[in-house]
């Protein structure tokens, strides 16, 4: 197998090209001797990966939903959603959906934080003008 960017000869289990640092795409090969079906080991690996990916996002979206609709435990659910999206990002850094969700979540946190800071500033400004 060769690197697509620099044509460096890669070993089968390498994830990153040592020459140009390009991330190597994992390609699932189909065993044509078995009528085009995936062998059991590859199929189990793909299912396991898909199941983990799904679990991360189910937990993330349920906890994010609970942030808005369970006001008593808002902080706990927010931390759970943050930990799950960071965990998914670290486990699946090359998945586009994971990247997009992670960055959108960080942007939302940043905007929310700026809004909170602006409200605190307005409260202090109002208190100062009343005294």
N, CA, C and O atoms as CSV, one atom per row, in Angstrom:
chain,resi,resn,atom,element,x,y,z
A,1,UNK,N,N,0.849,-1.171,0.000
A,1,UNK,CA,C,0.000,0.000,0.000
A,1,UNK,C,C,0.896,1.236,0.000
A,1,UNK,O,O,1.920,1.266,0.682
A,2,UNK,N,N,0.506,2.252,-0.767
A,2,UNK,CA,C,1.291,3.477,-0.868
A,2,UNK,C,C,0.475,4.671,-0.405
A,2,UNK,O,O,-0.753,4.685,-0.490
A,3,UNK,N,N,1.194,5.677,0.089
A,3,UNK,CA,C,0.559,6.928,0.497
A,3,UNK,C,C,0.024,7.639,-0.751
A,3,UNK,O,O,0.703,7.708,-1.775
A,4,UNK,N,N,-1.188,8.160,-0.652
A,4,UNK,CA,C,-1.789,8.844,-1.801
A,4,UNK,C,C,-1.128,10.198,-2.078
A,4,UNK,O,O,-1.156,10.699,-3.202
A,5,UNK,N,N,-0.538,10.773,-1.039
A,5,UNK,CA,C,0.046,12.110,-1.197
A,5,UNK,C,C,1.485,12.054,-1.719
A,5,UNK,O,O,1.842,12.807,-2.625
A,6,UNK,N,N,2.319,11.161,-1.150
A,6,UNK,CA,C,3.747,11.176,-1.491
A,6,UNK,C,C,4.257,9.862,-2.083
A,6,UNK,O,O,5.442,9.760,-2.399
A,7,UNK,N,N,3.410,8.869,-2.241
A,7,UNK,CA,C,3.767,7.555,-2.794
A,7,UNK,C,C,4.785,6.788,-1.955
A,7,UNK,O,O,5.507,5.942,-2.482
A,8,UNK,N,N,4.849,7.074,-0.661
A,8,UNK,CA,C,5.744,6.347,0.238
A,8,UNK,C,C,5.139,4.968,0.500
A,8,UNK,O,O,3.928,4.848,0.683
A,9,UNK,N,N,5.964,3.943,0.518
A,9,UNK,CA,C,5.485,2.580,0.751
A,9,UNK,C,C,5.097,2.426,2.227
A,9,UNK,O,O,5.925,2.614,3.118
A,10,UNK,N,N,3.840,2.086,2.467
A,10,UNK,CA,C,3.316,1.978,3.829
A,10,UNK,C,C,3.085,0.524,4.206
A,10,UNK,O,O,2.792,-0.308,3.348
A,11,UNK,N,N,3.218,0.223,5.491
A,11,UNK,CA,C,2.855,-1.097,5.987
A,11,UNK,C,C,1.344,-1.127,6.198
A,11,UNK,O,O,0.712,-0.077,6.311
A,12,UNK,N,N,0.779,-2.292,6.249
A,12,UNK,CA,C,-0.673,-2.443,6.263
A,12,UNK,C,C,-1.337,-1.832,7.490
A,12,UNK,O,O,-2.444,-1.305,7.375
A,13,UNK,N,N,-0.708,-1.883,8.658
A,13,UNK,CA,C,-1.346,-1.404,9.878
A,13,UNK,C,C,-1.045,0.058,10.214
A,13,UNK,O,O,-1.480,0.541,11.259
A,14,UNK,N,N,-0.319,0.766,9.365
A,14,UNK,CA,C,0.012,2.162,9.637
A,14,UNK,C,C,-1.206,3.044,9.426
A,14,UNK,O,O,-1.962,2.862,8.471
A,15,UNK,N,N,-1.389,4.001,10.327
A,15,UNK,CA,C,-2.514,4.934,10.242
A,15,UNK,C,C,-2.088,6.284,9.657
A,15,UNK,O,O,-2.910,7.006,9.092
A,16,UNK,N,N,-0.788,6.626,9.797
A,16,UNK,CA,C,-0.266,7.915,9.327
A,16,UNK,C,C,1.018,7.664,8.557
A,16,UNK,O,O,1.848,6.847,8.957
A,17,UNK,N,N,1.171,8.370,7.455
A,17,UNK,CA,C,2.387,8.251,6.649
A,17,UNK,C,C,3.549,8.891,7.418
A,17,UNK,O,O,3.436,10.046,7.827
A,18,UNK,N,N,4.666,8.175,7.629
A,18,UNK,CA,C,5.787,8.744,8.376
A,18,UNK,C,C,6.536,9.829,7.603
A,18,UNK,O,O,7.268,10.620,8.198
A,19,UNK,N,N,6.359,9.870,6.293
A,19,UNK,CA,C,7.088,10.840,5.476
A,19,UNK,C,C,6.375,12.188,5.415
A,19,UNK,O,O,6.998,13.231,5.618
A,20,UNK,N,N,5.045,12.171,5.130
A,20,UNK,CA,C,4.329,13.432,4.919
A,20,UNK,C,C,3.236,13.690,5.957
A,20,UNK,O,O,2.562,14.718,5.891
A,21,UNK,N,N,3.048,12.777,6.912
A,21,UNK,CA,C,2.047,12.876,7.974
A,21,UNK,C,C,0.604,12.863,7.473
A,21,UNK,O,O,-0.300,13.325,8.168
A,22,UNK,N,N,0.392,12.341,6.281
A,22,UNK,CA,C,-0.962,12.202,5.738
A,22,UNK,C,C,-1.664,11.046,6.455
A,22,UNK,O,O,-1.056,10.004,6.698
A,23,UNK,N,N,-2.941,11.229,6.791
A,23,UNK,CA,C,-3.701,10.172,7.434
A,23,UNK,C,C,-4.080,9.142,6.378
A,23,UNK,O,O,-4.608,9.479,5.318
A,24,UNK,N,N,-3.802,7.891,6.686
A,24,UNK,CA,C,-4.055,6.806,5.746
A,24,UNK,C,C,-5.493,6.348,5.915
A,24,UNK,O,O,-5.929,6.051,7.027
A,25,UNK,N,N,-6.222,6.292,4.825
A,25,UNK,CA,C,-7.603,5.826,4.869
A,25,UNK,C,C,-7.623,4.314,5.011
A,25,UNK,O,O,-6.833,3.608,4.383
A,26,UNK,N,N,-8.524,3.830,5.835
A,26,UNK,CA,C,-8.685,2.397,5.992
A,26,UNK,C,C,-9.644,1.911,4.919
A,26,UNK,O,O,-10.756,2.423,4.788
A,27,UNK,N,N,-9.214,0.937,4.166
A,27,UNK,CA,C,-10.024,0.401,3.084
A,27,UNK,C,C,-10.425,-1.019,3.457
A,27,UNK,O,O,-9.589,-1.841,3.832
A,28,UNK,N,N,-11.711,-1.287,3.346
A,28,UNK,CA,C,-12.198,-2.631,3.612
A,28,UNK,C,C,-12.128,-3.411,2.321
A,28,UNK,O,O,-12.730,-3.024,1.318
A,29,UNK,N,N,-11.401,-4.501,2.343
A,29,UNK,CA,C,-11.289,-5.320,1.140
A,29,UNK,C,C,-12.355,-6.399,1.162
A,29,UNK,O,O,-12.702,-6.936,2.214
A,30,UNK,N,N,-12.857,-6.698,0.006
A,30,UNK,CA,C,-13.888,-7.711,-0.126
A,30,UNK,C,C,-13.239,-8.985,-0.632
A,30,UNK,O,O,-12.502,-8.978,-1.618
A,31,UNK,N,N,-13.521,-10.053,0.044
A,31,UNK,CA,C,-12.977,-11.344,-0.341
A,31,UNK,C,C,-13.843,-11.901,-1.472
A,31,UNK,O,O,-14.973,-12.326,-1.231
A,32,UNK,N,N,-13.327,-11.902,-2.694
A,32,UNK,CA,C,-14.095,-12.338,-3.851
A,32,UNK,C,C,-14.305,-13.842,-3.884
A,32,UNK,O,O,-15.175,-14.339,-4.599
A,33,UNK,N,N,-13.514,-14.558,-3.116
A,33,UNK,CA,C,-13.683,-15.997,-3.077
A,33,UNK,C,C,-14.962,-16.385,-2.340
A,33,UNK,O,O,-15.489,-17.477,-2.550
A,34,UNK,N,N,-15.465,-15.499,-1.477
A,34,UNK,CA,C,-16.688,-15.775,-0.720
A,34,UNK,C,C,-17.887,-15.078,-1.352
A,34,UNK,O,O,-18.756,-14.584,-0.633
A,35,UNK,N,N,-17.952,-15.030,-2.649
A,35,UNK,CA,C,-19.060,-14.404,-3.389
A,35,UNK,C,C,-19.235,-12.924,-3.052
A,35,UNK,O,O,-20.361,-12.427,-3.008
A,36,UNK,N,N,-18.143,-12.227,-2.817
A,36,UNK,CA,C,-18.185,-10.793,-2.565
A,36,UNK,C,C,-18.602,-10.416,-1.155
A,36,UNK,O,O,-18.879,-9.241,-0.910
A,37,UNK,N,N,-18.661,-11.332,-0.232
A,37,UNK,CA,C,-19.061,-11.032,1.133
A,37,UNK,C,C,-17.832,-10.702,1.974
A,37,UNK,O,O,-16.734,-11.193,1.710
A,38,UNK,N,N,-18.033,-9.869,2.983
A,38,UNK,CA,C,-16.948,-9.543,3.900
A,38,UNK,C,C,-16.675,-10.733,4.802
A,38,UNK,O,O,-17.594,-11.464,5.174
A,39,UNK,N,N,-15.411,-10.926,5.154
A,39,UNK,CA,C,-15.137,-12.008,6.086
A,39,UNK,C,C,-15.651,-11.620,7.474
A,39,UNK,O,O,-15.840,-10.438,7.764
A,40,UNK,N,N,-15.872,-12.609,8.317
A,40,UNK,CA,C,-16.521,-12.397,9.613
A,40,UNK,C,C,-15.773,-11.423,10.509
A,40,UNK,O,O,-16.391,-10.620,11.209
A,41,UNK,N,N,-14.458,-11.488,10.493
A,41,UNK,CA,C,-13.662,-10.621,11.362
A,41,UNK,C,C,-13.848,-9.145,10.995
A,41,UNK,O,O,-14.054,-8.309,11.875
A,42,UNK,N,N,-13.777,-8.825,9.705
A,42,UNK,CA,C,-13.959,-7.444,9.252
A,42,UNK,C,C,-15.382,-6.957,9.521
A,42,UNK,O,O,-15.592,-5.813,9.924
A,43,UNK,N,N,-16.357,-7.840,9.291
A,43,UNK,CA,C,-17.745,-7.486,9.494
A,43,UNK,C,C,-18.031,-7.194,10.967
A,43,UNK,O,O,-18.736,-6.234,11.278
A,44,UNK,N,N,-17.497,-8.005,11.870
A,44,UNK,CA,C,-17.665,-7.768,13.306
A,44,UNK,C,C,-17.008,-6.461,13.718
A,44,UNK,O,O,-17.550,-5.710,14.530
A,45,UNK,N,N,-15.833,-6.194,13.153
A,45,UNK,CA,C,-15.115,-4.953,13.466
A,45,UNK,C,C,-15.910,-3.728,13.011
A,45,UNK,O,O,-15.998,-2.736,13.735
A,46,UNK,N,N,-16.487,-3.800,11.814
A,46,UNK,CA,C,-17.292,-2.692,11.310
A,46,UNK,C,C,-18.544,-2.474,12.147
A,46,UNK,O,O,-18.911,-1.334,12.432
A,47,UNK,N,N,-19.204,-3.564,12.543
A,47,UNK,CA,C,-20.402,-3.447,13.379
A,47,UNK,C,C,-20.072,-2.866,14.745
A,47,UNK,O,O,-20.811,-2.028,15.262
A,48,UNK,N,N,-18.963,-3.309,15.328
A,48,UNK,CA,C,-18.537,-2.826,16.635
A,48,UNK,C,C,-18.242,-1.317,16.577
A,48,UNK,O,O,-18.641,-0.564,17.465
A,49,UNK,N,N,-17.545,-0.893,15.528
A,49,UNK,CA,C,-17.227,0.516,15.333
A,49,UNK,C,C,-18.500,1.340,15.162
A,49,UNK,O,O,-18.625,2.418,15.742
A,50,UNK,N,N,-19.441,0.838,14.371
A,50,UNK,CA,C,-20.704,1.542,14.153
A,50,UNK,C,C,-21.505,1.636,15.444
A,50,UNK,O,O,-22.104,2.675,15.725
A,51,UNK,N,N,-21.524,0.557,16.236
A,51,UNK,CA,C,-22.259,0.571,17.491
A,51,UNK,C,C,-21.694,1.578,18.477
A,51,UNK,O,O,-22.456,2.276,19.146
A,52,UNK,N,N,-20.382,1.667,18.581
A,52,UNK,CA,C,-19.758,2.662,19.467
A,52,UNK,C,C,-20.107,4.075,19.013
A,52,UNK,O,O,-20.459,4.935,19.821
A,53,UNK,N,N,-20.002,4.294,17.721
A,53,UNK,CA,C,-20.306,5.603,17.138
A,53,UNK,C,C,-21.746,5.995,17.455
A,53,UNK,O,O,-22.011,7.141,17.818
A,54,UNK,N,N,-22.664,5.066,17.322
A,54,UNK,CA,C,-24.078,5.324,17.591
A,54,UNK,C,C,-24.315,5.597,19.070
A,54,UNK,O,O,-25.081,6.496,19.416
A,55,UNK,N,N,-23.676,4.843,19.935
A,55,UNK,CA,C,-23.858,5.030,21.376
A,55,UNK,C,C,-23.407,6.421,21.811
A,55,UNK,O,O,-24.085,7.072,22.606
A,56,UNK,N,N,-22.268,6.880,21.296
A,56,UNK,CA,C,-21.803,8.223,21.632
A,56,UNK,C,C,-22.872,9.265,21.301
A,56,UNK,O,O,-23.157,10.145,22.113
A,57,UNK,N,N,-23.451,9.165,20.129
A,57,UNK,CA,C,-24.385,10.200,19.708
A,57,UNK,C,C,-25.759,10.077,20.349
A,57,UNK,O,O,-26.443,11.085,20.524
A,58,UNK,N,N,-26.170,8.890,20.696
A,58,UNK,CA,C,-27.425,8.750,21.441
A,58,UNK,C,C,-27.272,9.397,22.811
A,58,UNK,O,O,-28.138,10.160,23.238
A,59,UNK,N,N,-26.179,9.096,23.499
A,59,UNK,CA,C,-25.929,9.711,24.811
A,59,UNK,C,C,-25.819,11.225,24.680
A,59,UNK,O,O,-26.374,11.963,25.494
A,60,UNK,N,N,-25.101,11.689,23.653
A,60,UNK,CA,C,-24.914,13.133,23.463
A,60,UNK,C,C,-26.249,13.844,23.260
A,60,UNK,O,O,-26.528,14.839,23.929
A,61,UNK,N,N,-27.068,13.348,22.350
A,61,UNK,CA,C,-28.314,14.049,22.043
A,61,UNK,C,C,-29.342,13.932,23.165
A,61,UNK,O,O,-30.106,14.870,23.389
A,62,UNK,N,N,-29.381,12.812,23.871
A,62,UNK,CA,C,-30.293,12.699,25.015
A,62,UNK,C,C,-29.878,13.650,26.120
A,62,UNK,O,O,-30.723,14.330,26.701
A,63,UNK,N,N,-28.584,13.706,26.418
A,63,UNK,CA,C,-28.129,14.613,27.480
A,63,UNK,C,C,-28.303,16.071,27.070
A,63,UNK,O,O,-28.619,16.912,27.912
A,64,UNK,N,N,-28.104,16.384,25.798
A,64,UNK,CA,C,-28.324,17.758,25.326
A,64,UNK,C,C,-29.801,18.123,25.405
A,64,UNK,O,O,-30.139,19.255,25.749
A,65,UNK,N,N,-30.678,17.186,25.092
A,65,UNK,CA,C,-32.119,17.393,25.228
A,65,UNK,C,C,-32.472,17.660,26.687
A,65,UNK,O,O,-33.264,18.554,26.985
A,66,UNK,N,N,-31.879,16.878,27.602
A,66,UNK,CA,C,-32.161,17.032,29.032
A,66,UNK,C,C,-31.635,18.353,29.595
A,66,UNK,O,O,-32.164,18.851,30.589
A,67,UNK,N,N,-30.613,18.920,28.980
A,67,UNK,CA,C,-30.107,20.226,29.426
A,67,UNK,C,C,-31.222,21.265,29.372
A,67,UNK,O,O,-31.332,22.114,30.257
A,68,UNK,N,N,-32.041,21.195,28.337
A,68,UNK,CA,C,-33.093,22.191,28.162
A,68,UNK,C,C,-34.392,21.847,28.878
A,68,UNK,O,O,-35.173,22.743,29.200
A,69,UNK,N,N,-34.638,20.563,29.131
A,69,UNK,CA,C,-35.931,20.179,29.672
A,69,UNK,C,C,-35.906,19.610,31.089
A,69,UNK,O,O,-36.962,19.280,31.629
A,70,UNK,N,N,-34.738,19.488,31.701
A,70,UNK,CA,C,-34.631,19.072,33.103
A,70,UNK,C,C,-33.789,20.133,33.821
A,70,UNK,O,O,-32.586,19.955,34.011
A,71,UNK,N,N,-34.426,21.230,34.215
A,71,UNK,CA,C,-33.659,22.371,34.746
A,71,UNK,C,C,-32.896,22.082,36.035
A,71,UNK,O,O,-31.884,22.731,36.303
A,72,UNK,N,N,-33.354,21.127,36.837
A,72,UNK,CA,C,-32.682,20.854,38.108
A,72,UNK,C,C,-31.280,20.286,37.878
A,72,UNK,O,O,-30.343,20.642,38.593
A,73,UNK,N,N,-31.135,19.412,36.894
A,73,UNK,CA,C,-29.850,18.756,36.620
A,73,UNK,C,C,-29.187,19.278,35.358
A,73,UNK,O,O,-28.454,18.546,34.693
A,74,UNK,N,N,-29.436,20.530,35.023
A,74,UNK,CA,C,-28.905,21.121,33.791
A,74,UNK,C,C,-27.384,21.008,33.700
A,74,UNK,O,O,-26.853,20.641,32.652
A,75,UNK,N,N,-26.689,21.317,34.778
A,75,UNK,CA,C,-25.227,21.274,34.783
A,75,UNK,C,C,-24.683,19.873,34.577
A,75,UNK,O,O,-23.703,19.684,33.856
A,76,UNK,N,N,-25.309,18.892,35.204
A,76,UNK,CA,C,-24.869,17.502,35.072
A,76,UNK,C,C,-25.037,17.030,33.628
A,76,UNK,O,O,-24.124,16.436,33.055
A,77,UNK,N,N,-26.204,17.295,33.045
A,77,UNK,CA,C,-26.448,16.860,31.676
A,77,UNK,C,C,-25.540,17.602,30.682
A,77,UNK,O,O,-25.123,17.037,29.670
A,78,UNK,N,N,-25.242,18.864,30.981
A,78,UNK,CA,C,-24.329,19.611,30.118
A,78,UNK,C,C,-22.940,18.972,30.130
A,78,UNK,O,O,-22.315,18.812,29.082
A,79,UNK,N,N,-22.464,18.610,31.321
A,79,UNK,CA,C,-21.149,17.960,31.419
A,79,UNK,C,C,-21.141,16.594,30.730
A,79,UNK,O,O,-20.151,16.227,30.096
A,80,UNK,N,N,-22.235,15.842,30.849
A,80,UNK,CA,C,-22.320,14.546,30.177
A,80,UNK,C,C,-22.256,14.730,28.665
A,80,UNK,O,O,-21.554,13.992,27.974
A,81,UNK,N,N,-22.994,15.720,28.150
A,81,UNK,CA,C,-22.965,15.951,26.701
A,81,UNK,C,C,-21.587,16.415,26.247
A,81,UNK,O,O,-21.125,16.015,25.178
A,82,UNK,N,N,-20.926,17.246,27.036
A,82,UNK,CA,C,-19.580,17.700,26.698
A,82,UNK,C,C,-18.589,16.540,26.682
A,82,UNK,O,O,-17.787,16.418,25.756
A,83,UNK,N,N,-18.643,15.690,27.702
A,83,UNK,CA,C,-17.720,14.555,27.784
A,83,UNK,C,C,-17.956,13.573,26.641
A,83,UNK,O,O,-16.997,13.050,26.074
A,84,UNK,N,N,-19.215,13.314,26.293
A,84,UNK,CA,C,-19.475,12.353,25.215
A,84,UNK,C,C,-19.035,12.880,23.858
A,84,UNK,O,O,-18.507,12.115,23.051
A,85,UNK,N,N,-19.237,14.167,23.582
A,85,UNK,CA,C,-18.828,14.677,22.272
A,85,UNK,C,C,-17.302,14.752,22.178
A,85,UNK,O,O,-16.739,14.513,21.110
A,86,UNK,N,N,-16.634,15.078,23.278
A,86,UNK,CA,C,-15.165,15.073,23.269
A,86,UNK,C,C,-14.650,13.643,23.118
A,86,UNK,O,O,-13.686,13.405,22.390
A,87,UNK,N,N,-15.286,12.695,23.800
A,87,UNK,CA,C,-14.903,11.291,23.659
A,87,UNK,C,C,-15.083,10.791,22.236
A,87,UNK,O,O,-14.228,10.077,21.711
A,88,UNK,N,N,-16.193,11.164,21.611
A,88,UNK,CA,C,-16.437,10.766,20.222
A,88,UNK,C,C,-15.408,11.397,19.294
A,88,UNK,O,O,-14.922,10.751,18.365
A,89,UNK,N,N,-15.078,12.660,19.546
A,89,UNK,CA,C,-14.092,13.346,18.709
A,89,UNK,C,C,-12.717,12.696,18.829
A,89,UNK,O,O,-12.002,12.557,17.836
A,90,UNK,N,N,-12.350,12.297,20.046
A,90,UNK,CA,C,-11.050,11.652,20.242
A,90,UNK,C,C,-11.030,10.228,19.682
A,90,UNK,O,O,-9.989,9.763,19.217
A,91,UNK,N,N,-12.167,9.536,19.722
A,91,UNK,CA,C,-12.236,8.167,19.204
A,91,UNK,C,C,-12.349,8.115,17.688
A,91,UNK,O,O,-11.812,7.208,17.051
A,92,UNK,N,N,-13.051,9.089,17.109
A,92,UNK,CA,C,-13.301,9.100,15.664
A,92,UNK,C,C,-12.918,10.448,15.064
A,92,UNK,O,O,-13.794,11.160,14.572
A,93,UNK,N,N,-11.637,10.825,15.088
A,93,UNK,CA,C,-11.253,12.166,14.619
A,93,UNK,C,C,-11.422,12.383,13.119
A,93,UNK,O,O,-11.422,13.528,12.666
A,94,UNK,N,N,-11.567,11.312,12.339
A,94,UNK,CA,C,-11.672,11.471,10.887
A,94,UNK,C,C,-13.102,11.430,10.368
A,94,UNK,O,O,-13.322,11.600,9.169
A,95,UNK,N,N,-14.071,11.211,11.235
A,95,UNK,CA,C,-15.474,11.173,10.812
A,95,UNK,C,C,-16.003,12.595,10.689
A,95,UNK,O,O,-15.925,13.374,11.639
A,96,UNK,N,N,-16.536,12.931,9.531
A,96,UNK,CA,C,-16.997,14.289,9.256
A,96,UNK,C,C,-18.116,14.704,10.193
A,96,UNK,O,O,-18.118,15.829,10.693
A,97,UNK,N,N,-19.071,13.811,10.439
A,97,UNK,CA,C,-20.195,14.148,11.309
A,97,UNK,C,C,-19.727,14.438,12.729
A,97,UNK,O,O,-20.247,15.343,13.382
A,98,UNK,N,N,-18.751,13.677,13.208
A,98,UNK,CA,C,-18.214,13.891,14.553
A,98,UNK,C,C,-17.516,15.242,14.631
A,98,UNK,O,O,-17.714,15.996,15.584
A,99,UNK,N,N,-16.697,15.546,13.624
A,99,UNK,CA,C,-16.007,16.844,13.599
A,99,UNK,C,C,-17.005,17.996,13.587
A,99,UNK,O,O,-16.871,18.956,14.346
A,100,UNK,N,N,-18.006,17.889,12.719
A,100,UNK,CA,C,-18.989,18.954,12.588
A,100,UNK,C,C,-19.751,19.163,13.903
A,100,UNK,O,O,-19.932,20.297,14.346
A,101,UNK,N,N,-20.190,18.072,14.517
A,101,UNK,CA,C,-20.925,18.180,15.778
A,101,UNK,C,C,-20.047,18.764,16.869
A,101,UNK,O,O,-20.501,19.609,17.641
A,102,UNK,N,N,-18.794,18.328,16.945
A,102,UNK,CA,C,-17.872,18.828,17.959
A,102,UNK,C,C,-17.669,20.339,17.818
A,102,UNK,O,O,-17.772,21.072,18.801
A,103,UNK,N,N,-17.382,20.801,16.606
A,103,UNK,CA,C,-17.121,22.221,16.422
A,103,UNK,C,C,-18.377,23.065,16.598
A,103,UNK,O,O,-18.299,24.176,17.123
A,104,UNK,N,N,-19.536,22.561,16.171
A,104,UNK,CA,C,-20.786,23.293,16.401
A,104,UNK,C,C,-21.088,23.410,17.889
A,104,UNK,O,O,-21.565,24.444,18.358
A,105,UNK,N,N,-20.808,22.346,18.622
A,105,UNK,CA,C,-21.015,22.376,20.067
A,105,UNK,C,C,-20.089,23.392,20.727
A,105,UNK,O,O,-20.516,24.138,21.608
A,106,UNK,N,N,-18.826,23.428,20.308
A,106,UNK,CA,C,-17.890,24.408,20.875
A,106,UNK,C,C,-18.301,25.845,20.535
A,106,UNK,O,O,-18.181,26.739,21.372
A,107,UNK,N,N,-18.782,26.064,19.314
A,107,UNK,CA,C,-19.253,27.400,18.934
A,107,UNK,C,C,-20.466,27.782,19.780
A,107,UNK,O,O,-20.569,28.918,20.244
A,108,UNK,N,N,-21.385,26.833,19.980
A,108,UNK,CA,C,-22.566,27.116,20.798
A,108,UNK,C,C,-22.170,27.442,22.236
A,108,UNK,O,O,-22.731,28.356,22.840
A,109,UNK,N,N,-21.205,26.701,22.787
A,109,UNK,CA,C,-20.730,26.986,24.148
A,109,UNK,C,C,-20.107,28.375,24.208
A,109,UNK,O,O,-20.336,29.108,25.170
A,110,UNK,N,N,-19.329,28.748,23.204
A,110,UNK,CA,C,-18.686,30.061,23.175
A,110,UNK,C,C,-19.719,31.180,23.120
A,110,UNK,O,O,-19.614,32.166,23.850
A,111,UNK,N,N,-20.708,31.025,22.258
A,111,UNK,CA,C,-21.759,32.051,22.150
A,111,UNK,C,C,-22.543,32.141,23.451
A,111,UNK,O,O,-22.845,33.239,23.918
A,112,UNK,N,N,-22.874,30.996,24.039
A,112,UNK,CA,C,-23.599,30.980,25.305
A,112,UNK,C,C,-22.770,31.652,26.398
A,112,UNK,O,O,-23.306,32.423,27.194
A,113,UNK,N,N,-21.472,31.367,26.442
A,113,UNK,CA,C,-20.601,31.996,27.435
A,113,UNK,C,C,-20.521,33.504,27.265
A,113,UNK,O,O,-20.542,34.246,28.247
A,114,UNK,N,N,-20.428,33.963,26.010
A,114,UNK,CA,C,-20.403,35.412,25.779
A,114,UNK,C,C,-21.722,36.061,26.180
A,114,UNK,O,O,-21.733,37.173,26.708
A,115,UNK,N,N,-22.828,35.375,25.934
A,115,UNK,CA,C,-24.134,35.896,26.329
A,115,UNK,C,C,-24.243,36.011,27.844
A,115,UNK,O,O,-24.753,37.009,28.354
A,116,UNK,N,N,-23.775,35.010,28.561
A,116,UNK,CA,C,-23.790,35.052,30.030
A,116,UNK,C,C,-22.929,36.198,30.543
A,116,UNK,O,O,-23.332,36.916,31.458
A,117,UNK,N,N,-21.737,36.374,29.958
A,117,UNK,CA,C,-20.862,37.471,30.387
A,117,UNK,C,C,-21.511,38.830,30.115
A,117,UNK,O,O,-21.400,39.746,30.930
A,118,UNK,N,N,-22.184,38.961,28.977
A,118,UNK,CA,C,-22.862,40.208,28.651
A,118,UNK,C,C,-23.989,40.477,29.647
A,118,UNK,O,O,-24.162,41.616,30.080
A,119,UNK,N,N,-24.761,39.450,30.022
A,119,UNK,CA,C,-25.840,39.623,30.995
A,119,UNK,C,C,-25.301,40.013,32.365
A,119,UNK,O,O,-25.884,40.863,33.038
A,120,UNK,N,N,-24.202,39.405,32.783
A,120,UNK,CA,C,-23.585,39.778,34.069
A,120,UNK,C,C,-23.121,41.227,34.030
A,120,UNK,O,O,-23.318,41.967,34.993
A,121,UNK,N,N,-22.509,41.636,32.932
A,121,UNK,CA,C,-22.071,43.017,32.781
A,121,UNK,C,C,-23.267,43.970,32.860
A,121,UNK,O,O,-23.192,45.014,33.508
A,122,UNK,N,N,-24.367,43.606,32.200
A,122,UNK,CA,C,-25.559,44.462,32.228
A,122,UNK,C,C,-26.125,44.566,33.647
A,122,UNK,O,O,-26.581,45.635,34.054
A,123,UNK,N,N,-26.099,43.464,34.401
A,123,UNK,CA,C,-26.583,43.493,35.789
A,123,UNK,C,C,-25.719,44.404,36.651
A,123,UNK,O,O,-26.242,45.204,37.427
A,124,UNK,N,N,-24.387,44.289,36.518
A,124,UNK,CA,C,-23.500,45.163,37.290
A,124,UNK,C,C,-23.683,46.620,36.887
A,124,UNK,O,O,-23.651,47.513,37.733
A,125,UNK,N,N,-23.873,46.855,35.606
A,125,UNK,CA,C,-24.085,48.214,35.126
A,125,UNK,C,C,-25.383,48.781,35.675
A,125,UNK,O,O,-25.436,49.954,36.047
A,126,UNK,N,N,-26.432,47.965,35.731
A,126,UNK,CA,C,-27.712,48.393,36.282
A,126,UNK,C,C,-27.600,48.658,37.781
A,126,UNK,O,O,-28.169,49.630,38.279
A,127,UNK,N,N,-26.876,47.808,38.504
A,127,UNK,CA,C,-26.691,48.000,39.943
A,127,UNK,C,C,-25.891,49.283,40.218
A,127,UNK,O,O,-26.176,50.003,41.174
A,128,UNK,N,N,-24.899,49.558,39.382
A,128,UNK,CA,C,-24.083,50.751,39.556
A,128,UNK,C,C,-24.896,52.004,39.296
A,128,UNK,O,O,-24.719,53.007,39.988
A,129,UNK,N,N,-25.787,51.968,38.309
A,129,UNK,CA,C,-26.583,53.151,37.987
A,129,UNK,C,C,-27.692,53.389,39.022
A,129,UNK,O,O,-28.156,54.518,39.178
A,130,UNK,N,N,-28.119,52.332,39.732
A,130,UNK,CA,C,-29.159,52.496,40.760
A,130,UNK,C,C,-28.594,53.089,42.041
A,130,UNK,O,O,-29.343,53.697,42.805
A,131,UNK,N,N,-27.321,52.937,42.300
A,131,UNK,CA,C,-26.766,53.420,43.567
A,131,UNK,C,C,-26.205,54.806,43.472
A,131,UNK,O,O,-25.706,55.339,44.463
